[in-house]
């Protein structure tokens, strides 16, 4: 694997990333964790627009389906101790560097969210890290997941007319991890918390209940489900515990239980606060991109080596403290990774070739 790095921006506490189709172009967004801007970039890393300059506190962004540049984002999630006023906003482009920002939903401590489609209906799932707070490092109020049908027309939502969400499940301590996956022919959410890893599916038919399945009981900060070794069974990858330093991949045994298959072999003092996580097909292989914010602050790519019959690790970058990473193929079909290297305030574009 050959990695070519291009630094495209300096952004204080850069954090969230999302792809965005805008005016027929494949673009991506990068936003900050603190009170700092959100930028729009072309696929080759050219900064195109400033979407907003504040308030920041952006944990998640995702495009609105069938729109030209409209997207949803969290605002005002600054930390586990400062997010009572967190919400999900709608960003709509009006003209260059002029985006309308309206509130879709107010959800204290909303951290991750996504748009899931099942049977032709789009659903919003919103995950709150906790549900209350009275003092620093107060974890007494466990997190929860909320859901709602996402209307096609979002123009009527604002601070005076908020989207109503229903409780899907609660009792989720440090409800941190979220990954959108394909499951049974529809979109689903993989949720990770102290109680384990949960697979949450939208209603099978409009008006039915959401489906919640616990697939693993060990605490996890983030989890992924990928068939790395190509045997037809999905491996479960877990970062543990909350903002932890342990990285393990579990294999589904003959009894339907996940058992440890591989653990990242480096000393855990080197991999503190594993945070960036993204699964994709990179150079034709199912790959898990991982980055950590303390210790060596490296970013790596994990894939299965069929010849060796074991997992293989490639280094993407060192000493950068990547908070989030995202992969896409550019218009030339080349693999590209975007990394928000939070610990050095650097947004980087990595071109990956053989």
VOBA-261215 format. One line per field, with one value per residue (C-alpha): residue in three letters; x negated, y, z negated. Coordinates in pm, whole numbers, always signed. Example, Ala and Ser with C-alpha at 12.3 -4.5 7.8 and 13.67 -1.06 7.14 Angstrom:
// residues 2
res (Ala,Ser)
x (-1230,-1367)
y (-450,-106)
z (-780,-714)
***
This chain:
// residues 354
res (Unk,Unk,Unk,Unk,Unk,Unk,Unk,Unk,Unk,Unk,Unk,Unk,Unk,Unk,Unk,Unk,Unk,Unk,Unk,Unk,Unk,Unk,Unk,Unk,Unk,Unk,Unk,Unk,Unk,Unk,Unk,Unk,Unk,Unk,Unk,Unk,Unk,Unk,Unk,Unk,Unk,Unk,Unk,Unk,Unk,Unk,Unk,Unk,Unk,Unk,Unk,Unk,Unk,Unk,Unk,Unk,Unk,Unk,Unk,Unk,Unk,Unk,Unk,Unk,Unk,Unk,Unk,Unk,Unk,Unk,Unk,Unk,Unk,Unk,Unk,Unk,Unk,Unk,Unk,Unk,Unk,Unk,Unk,Unk,Unk,Unk,Unk,Unk,Unk,Unk,Unk,Unk,Unk,Unk,Unk,Unk,Unk,Unk,Unk,Unk,Unk,Unk,Unk,Unk,Unk,Unk,Unk,Unk,Unk,Unk,Unk,Unk,Unk,Unk,Unk,Unk,Unk,Unk,Unk,Unk,Unk,Unk,Unk,Unk,Unk,Unk,Unk,Unk,Unk,Unk,Unk,Unk,Unk,Unk,Unk,Unk,Unk,Unk,Unk,Unk,Unk,Unk,Unk,Unk,Unk,Unk,Unk,Unk,Unk,Unk,Unk,Unk,Unk,Unk,Unk,Unk,Unk,Unk,Unk,Unk,Unk,Unk,Unk,Unk,Unk,Unk,Unk,Unk,Unk,Unk,Unk,Unk,Unk,Unk,Unk,Unk,Unk,Unk,Unk,Unk,Unk,Unk,Unk,Unk,Unk,Unk,Unk,Unk,Unk,Unk,Unk,Unk,Unk,Unk,Unk,Unk,Unk,Unk,Unk,Unk,Unk,Unk,Unk,Unk,Unk,Unk,Unk,Unk,Unk,Unk,Unk,Unk,Unk,Unk,Unk,Unk,Unk,Unk,Unk,Unk,Unk,Unk,Unk,Unk,Unk,Unk,Unk,Unk,Unk,Unk,Unk,Unk,Unk,Unk,Unk,Unk,Unk,Unk,Unk,Unk,Unk,Unk,Unk,Unk,Unk,Unk,Unk,Unk,Unk,Unk,Unk,Unk,Unk,Unk,Unk,Unk,Unk,Unk,Unk,Unk,Unk,Unk,Unk,Unk,Unk,Unk,Unk,Unk,Unk,Unk,Unk,Unk,Unk,Unk,Unk,Unk,Unk,Unk,Unk,Unk,Unk,Unk,Unk,Unk,Unk,Unk,Unk,Unk,Unk,Unk,Unk,Unk,Unk,Unk,Unk,Unk,Unk,Unk,Unk,Unk,Unk,Unk,Unk,Unk,Unk,Unk,Unk,Unk,Unk,Unk,Unk,Unk,Unk,Unk,Unk,Unk,Unk,Unk,Unk,Unk,Unk,Unk,Unk,Unk,Unk,Unk,Unk,Unk,Unk,Unk,Unk,Unk,Unk,Unk,Unk,Unk,Unk,Unk,Unk,Unk,Unk,Unk,Unk,Unk,Unk,Unk,Unk,Unk,Unk,Unk,Unk,Unk,Unk,Unk)
x (+0,-132,+2,-31,+67,+197,+277,+583,+678,+593,+908,+908,+1027,+1140,+1371,+1676,+1670,+1939,+1968,+2202,+2328,+2361,+2432,+2347,+2006,+1881,+1777,+1719,+1774,+1543,+1661,+1511,+1575,+1550,+1683,+1527,+1626,+1760,+1602,+1708,+1434,+1416,+1311,+950,+938,+1004,+1195,+1512,+1723,+1761,+2094,+2090,+1836,+2006,+2145,+1965,+1996,+2039,+2022,+2208,+2311,+2504,+2657,+3035,+3135,+3244,+3133,+2875,+2638,+2880,+2750,+2813,+2559,+2528,+2459,+2350,+2215,+1889,+1806,+1974,+1994,+2122,+2397,+2732,+2815,+2713,+2945,+2970,+2983,+3074,+2820,+2955,+2742,+2882,+2582,+2202,+2098,+2463,+2634,+2963,+2936,+3258,+3325,+3473,+3471,+3344,+3198,+2971,+2636,+2723,+2391,+2437,+2729,+2809,+3069,+3180,+3401,+3632,+3913,+3874,+3913,+3636,+3600,+3391,+3216,+3058,+2827,+2779,+2456,+2647,+2990,+2913,+2634,+2588,+2212,+1881,+1837,+2195,+2284,+2591,+2832,+2779,+2798,+3080,+3176,+3467,+3631,+3879,+3988,+3786,+4020,+3911,+3977,+3785,+3865,+4121,+3896,+3743,+3710,+4088,+4174,+3946,+3949,+4105,+3894,+4000,+3787,+3641,+3438,+3267,+3042,+2732,+2440,+2187,+2387,+2099,+2072,+2279,+2228,+2472,+2472,+2671,+2865,+3122,+3165,+3221,+3028,+2962,+2763,+2491,+2487,+2205,+2214,+2116,+2395,+2252,+2330,+2685,+2826,+3121,+3344,+3618,+3978,+4046,+4365,+4467,+4607,+4451,+4192,+3818,+3628,+3350,+3113,+2821,+2538,+2253,+2238,+1890,+1853,+1764,+1691,+1747,+1828,+1831,+1969,+1770,+1690,+1315,+1205,+1468,+1622,+1976,+1994,+1971,+1683,+1747,+1478,+1484,+1301,+1315,+1393,+1530,+1266,+1051,+721,+821,+895,+1036,+1201,+1444,+1543,+1885,+1846,+2059,+2295,+2364,+2139,+1873,+1534,+1202,+1020,+752,+631,+415,+74,-83,-105,+217,+26,-52,+313,+490,+828,+899,+1159,+1155,+1339,+1453,+1509,+1481,+1333,+979,+766,+1023,+1013,+1259,+1076,+1119,+959,+870,+709,+628,+586,+326,+16,-147,+159,+137,+391,+394,+580,+665,+750,+742,+437,+571,+224,+109,+451,+432,+500,+259,+198,+89,-22,+164,+14,-168,-149,+160,+440,+713,+1064,+1259,+1181,+1384,+1312,+1439,+1338,+1277,+1400,+1091,+1174,+881,+914,+907,+921,+1003,+876,+960,+634,+783,+477,+277,+574,+506,+742,+560,+636,+467,+450,+411,+254,+91)
y (+0,+342,+643,+998,+1268,+1616,+1863,+2058,+2273,+2387,+2373,+2398,+2071,+1939,+1646,+1548,+1444,+1364,+1313,+1552,+1564,+1932,+2077,+1741,+1729,+1473,+1687,+1641,+1842,+1891,+2054,+2131,+1996,+2336,+2681,+2679,+2657,+2395,+2383,+2231,+2071,+1928,+1564,+1671,+1882,+2232,+2441,+2556,+2725,+2811,+2664,+2829,+2988,+2885,+2749,+2422,+2128,+1900,+1526,+1397,+1517,+1330,+1432,+1447,+1187,+1315,+1671,+1900,+1976,+1977,+1797,+1739,+1800,+1808,+2146,+2242,+1904,+2032,+1752,+1491,+1769,+2049,+1930,+1992,+2227,+1985,+1960,+1842,+2117,+2133,+2309,+2420,+2596,+2925,+3071,+3053,+3084,+3140,+2842,+2852,+2682,+2568,+2340,+1996,+1851,+1941,+1637,+1690,+1513,+1396,+1258,+1035,+1008,+871,+836,+477,+354,+55,-33,+303,+509,+727,+721,+937,+761,+985,+855,+1047,+983,+1041,+1179,+1412,+1592,+1776,+1790,+1720,+1359,+1277,+943,+859,+932,+660,+725,+639,+608,+793,+755,+914,+905,+1172,+1372,+1436,+1808,+1958,+2320,+2357,+2261,+2524,+2618,+2663,+2342,+2055,+1700,+1467,+1160,+849,+648,+333,+206,+345,+233,+268,+390,+596,+549,+642,+418,+440,+276,+252,-95,-302,-581,-814,-596,-269,-8,-66,+96,-68,+94,+52,+132,-9,-268,-406,-385,-356,-392,-157,-179,+63,-61,-332,-148,+208,+239,-79,-86,-53,-381,-402,-701,-732,-911,-878,-811,-667,-287,-112,+245,+168,-152,-265,-570,-680,-1012,-954,-1311,-1380,-1687,-1552,-1464,-1109,-1042,-803,-542,-362,-68,-100,+35,+392,+593,+290,+146,-213,-322,-673,-858,-1139,-1431,-1596,-1957,-2260,-2184,-1827,-1668,-1406,-1529,-1340,-1395,-1120,-838,-548,-654,-320,-223,-54,+245,+328,+315,+531,+680,+487,+700,+713,+416,+352,+34,+20,-168,-37,-161,-437,-561,-520,-278,-119,+225,+308,+611,+701,+1036,+961,+744,+723,+894,+670,+590,+238,+16,-343,-606,-985,-1146,-1465,-1607,-1565,-1656,-1360,-989,-739,-380,-93,+243,+545,+819,+870,+1116,+1301,+1201,+1132,+1181,+1058,+912,+860,+672,+735,+662,+978,+1038,+856,+550,+605,+527,+835,+871,+1197,+1227,+1492,+1495,+1669,+1665,+1877,+2073,+1924,+1806,+1561,+1385,+1046,+894,+517,+315,-27)
z (+0,+100,-90,+47,-201,-123,-403,-287,-587,-935,-1148,-1526,-1684,-1344,-1401,-1191,-822,-568,-195,-10,+348,+440,+785,+939,+769,+520,+224,-146,-463,-761,-1084,-1423,-1771,-1940,-1842,-1497,-1128,-890,-544,-213,+2,+351,+382,+445,+128,+262,+8,+185,-81,-448,-560,-905,-1135,-1463,-1699,-1619,-1855,-1553,-1621,-1313,-966,-696,-361,-321,-58,+285,+212,+372,+89,-203,-512,-882,-1159,-1533,-1692,-2046,-2155,-2304,-2547,-2770,-3030,-2805,-2573,-2739,-2450,-2174,-1874,-1515,-1252,-883,-658,-319,-55,+74,+255,+225,-142,-239,-401,-587,-928,-1098,-1394,-1325,-1679,-2023,-2200,-2502,-2452,-2099,-1981,-1676,-1437,-1094,-822,-759,-474,-492,-253,-81,-400,-544,-923,-1154,-1441,-1705,-1978,-2301,-2491,-2816,-2903,-3194,-3373,-3703,-3768,-3594,-3481,-3582,-3419,-3631,-3345,-3087,-2714,-2477,-2110,-1951,-1611,-1371,-1010,-828,-602,-244,-288,-580,-502,-781,-1072,-1300,-1668,-1686,-1501,-1597,-1467,-1725,-1802,-1991,-2231,-2072,-2368,-2678,-2962,-2741,-2951,-2749,-2431,-2201,-1895,-1580,-1241,-952,-796,-548,-721,-569,-262,-448,-646,-1015,-1295,-1501,-1845,-2098,-2471,-2811,-2790,-2465,-2093,-1960,-1609,-1557,-1249,-1142,-1134,-875,-780,-849,-1200,-1336,-1616,-1574,-1610,-1871,-1896,-2135,-1957,-2209,-2583,-2639,-2671,-2347,-2247,-1876,-1687,-1324,-1141,-834,-665,-665,-587,-321,-487,-463,-833,-964,-1201,-1490,-1552,-1887,-2040,-2418,-2667,-2629,-2441,-2511,-2395,-2314,-1957,-1905,-1617,-1704,-1480,-1479,-1596,-1508,-1796,-1688,-1951,-1889,-2009,-1995,-1666,-1662,-1882,-1771,-1902,-1997,-2367,-2475,-2616,-2251,-2141,-2395,-2307,-1988,-1812,-1431,-1280,-923,-723,-346,-51,-9,+282,+329,-32,-318,-546,-887,-921,-1280,-1447,-1807,-1973,-2242,-2267,-1925,-1770,-1462,-1191,-1048,-800,-899,-637,-596,-433,-273,-205,-563,-706,-943,-968,-818,-931,-703,-841,-704,-924,-1253,-1542,-1415,-1655,-1402,-1546,-1242,-902,-585,-261,+91,+449,+648,+1003,+1137,+928,+690,+317,+96,-283,-460,-815,-1075,-1270,-1570,-1795,-1547,-1399,-1054,-781,-554,-227,-175,+173,+151,+435,+472)
***
